């Protein structure tokens, strides 16, 4: 049995994988490591890169049915005590994976952790998150993250007190670019819900892990760089995010709370569609149409064969 399996899903991400995998092995430490690349029908030489330059890693080829699907297919091939879901556009710069495994061994009630993340400019990025709610959706839509700092967690999903990121703290969920989970937590809560093609699979997974009795924490024993937002504003991805939020609300909220939450999300999209920069206006208009059901999700509705998660309601 391995100590840690590191899974990264690549959909034509070969240009990032070289740095990602190189720094993973450089920061491994003295543990048994199983590094798996889920190749989501890439056409950029992802599998060849891994085979030629990283003989200690392996490839699992799978259909491109989304982020959760790729992670789950790779997960099924592992036996490690802990599993890290790691984005390919990341670079490990401080700490070792050995130290994370030892820390988890010392914290038997912790089911999932995140670590310190910097953006591409090496600025600390807020990855400690609080669960979506109607209040947070409206506050965030009305600029709560700008005017509401210091007023509490109700102003948005992101923790913006950056001093907290130097401490070990409990949180609701953490960014999906780095989620290290205990295998027992995944077995008790279920794997990622494949009905989410991309986005919202992280709060959904963390919610189920917490419901199963485990805690979720930010553990600043490692620092990575995540080159997020590298593609700029994408109407397609903005629309998919809106659709995923509708999916999350349909799964986790009763009707009244669901409609209130979607109204909050829609308010933000409507305001950006009216007052944002031109590229953001276009993306927000398209996302709003998807949110209210006037346009289909960019990647299609959830497949009927998507992984069923026990104890959950059906996503419409």
ABEGO torsion letter per residue (X at the ends): XBABBBBBBBBGAAAAAAAAAAAAAAAAEBBBBBBBBBBBGBAAGAAAAAAAABAABBBBBBBBAEAAAAAAAAAAABABABBBBBBAABBBABEBAAAAAAAAAABAABABBBBBBBBAAGBBBBABBBBBBAAAAAAAAAGAAAAABGAEAAAEABBABAAAAABBBBBABBBAABBBBBAAAAAAAEBBBAABABEGAAAAAAAAAAAAGBBBBBBBABBBBBBBGAAEBBAAAAAAAAAAAAAAAAAABBAAAAAAAAAAAAAAAAAAAAABBAAAAAAAAAAAAAAAGABBBAAEBBBAABBBBBGBBBBX
